[in-house]
Amino acid sequence: MSVPLRQIRALHDAETITVYQAYPPEIAEPALAAGRFVPPFRRERMTWIKPSFRWMMYRCGWAAKPGQERVLAVRISRSGFEWALEHAALSHFEPAFHPDRRTWSDQVKQSPVRVQWDPERDLHLAPLPYRSLQVGLAGQAVDRYVDQWIVGLDDVTGLAHRIRDLLRAGDRATAESLLPTETPYPLPAAIGTRIDAT
C-alpha cells in the first residue's frame, strides 16, 4: 500500500492521540508521579512531541542517548492536538508551499507552534521514503499542553529496550509485534492544508 509523503500516523482513539517524548529521569519521574509535567520541566523551552514511536526511537537511540533515557507516551486530547496544528507554522521555508520568505517568516513569528516533516524510520531506524510529523510547542501552546491537553502519561522505556533487544537477537517478527499500532490520523482538511500534509 502506498503511503502519502506527509501523513500523520499515530496511536489514537475517538478522544485522544498518543505522542512521545524522551527525557532524563529527573524530568520523567516527577512527571509520571504527577501525571503531568512539573518542574524541573521548563515551560520556557520549546518542547517537541512526536506521534511516531519509531521516529522517537531514532531520536533517542532506543532510550540510550544521554538526557533521553526515559521515553514517555503522552496521551493528549485530539482537540488539543488539532488546536496546535491549527496554530502552527512550518519550521522551514518551503518554496512550493509559501509564496515568499517574508510570508513564512511572519507566520513563524506569530505562531506558538512549529511543525516539521522528517523521514519516517523503519524498525532498524533507517529512513523511509515518506515523512513523519514533529510538533514543537512554545509559549501558550506549552501551557495548554501541560495544563489542559494531557490525559495520561506512561513510561514506555521498558518497551523500547525490549524491542531493541529483540532486534539485536534477530527476532524481528516479535519486535514488530510489540510496536504501537499507528494508523492514519483523520486530519481535518483545513488543518492538513495549513501544515502541508498530503
PyMOL commands that set and color helices and strands:
alter all, ss='L'
color gray80, all
select helices_A, chain A and resi 25-34+53-60+78-86+101-110+140-149+157-168+172-177+189-194
alter helices_A, ss='H'
color red, helices_A
select strands_A, chain A and resi 9-10+16-23+47-49+70-77+88-90+113-121+127-137+150-155+183-184
alter strands_A, ss='S'
color yellow, strands_A
deselect
rebuild
show_as cartoon
